[in-house]
Amino acid sequence: MKKIIALLALAVVSISCSEDSSLSDGNFGDTPRVVGFLKTTQNVPFFEDEGVVLKEFPFDVLGTGDGSVYNEDVILTYAVNTQASTAVAGLEYDFVDASSSVTIPAGQSFGLLPLNINTGNFNPTAKTSLVLDITAVDKEGFVISSQNKQVTINFIGCLSELDGLYTVVVTRGDGATVTRTNENVSYQGVNYFRTTTSGTFTVAQLAPPAPYAGFYLTDICGDISVESQNLGGAYSNLLRGLSTTGEDGEVLNANQFKVTYEITFDAGNQTYTGVYTRAN
C-alpha cells in the first residue's frame, strides 16, 4: 500500500508540474465556459404526505474559461428525457415554470429550476425518476458538458434500514477472497450509508492516515449505487461503481445485500464484489 501511495504522490507532482507549465502559453483564457449539472443524481426522499413542497435544482457553470465571472444572464434550455423518466408530471412533481429554460444570473455560477414536489404521491416500494437533458445554451463561448448534461431526480418513498452489523465476503476480480465479521454499515443520512472497510484492505492499511476505511453507498428501494469517491476520503485512488445505469448492487433479502465496485490503481484497476449478511 505504501508503494501505491508513493506512486500516486509522484503522479500528482507530475500532473501539477504539467498544469503549471501550460498556464504560460497564453491560451487558457480561450477555453470555453462549460455548463452542466455538478451533481448528476438528485434524491428527493419523503416518507409521509407533507403536501406540495417546493424544491430547487441547480444548473451549473462547471468551468469559467479564464476564471472571471460572466456579466450577462445565461439561459439554458432543457427537455424531459421521456425514455429514461418514470415519474409523471402532475403525480410526483409539477413544473413551476413551463418555459423549459433556466437562467444563470449575471455574475453567478448557477441557476435554479423550481419543482413542486407532490410528497403524498410517492411510490412506497419503488423509486421513480425525472430525467432532464440540457439541450441548448444561448451564449457564444459556452458549451454543454457531455458528461454532465443530464440530471436524474429520484423521488423516493421507501426508507432504507440497511445500517447494522454484517459479515462480509469480498471477492476481488482475480479471485482472491476475504471474509470479515463485525462489519458496521453505519447510517450517514437518509438512505445513505458507509461501510467499515473497502476492497480487501484492512482498516489499519487505510485509516489512519485516511479519516475512514470504508466507502459510501446509497440504497434506493433495493437498488444500491456507489458514486465515485476518493479511497478512504484521502487517497487519489478512486472507488466507484461500474454500472452505467447507476445500479451497482441490490438488496437480496431482509438480511443480505450485494455490491460491486472498482478501485483505481496505477498498475491497473481492480474490481470487488462484497456480499453482506446481517449478523444475528
Salt bridges, closest charged atoms under 4 A:
ASP66 OD1 - ARG33 NH2 3.94
ASP138 OD2 - LYS139 NZ 3.04
ASP174 OD2 - ARG172 NH2 2.94
GLU262 OE2 - ARG240 NE 2.64
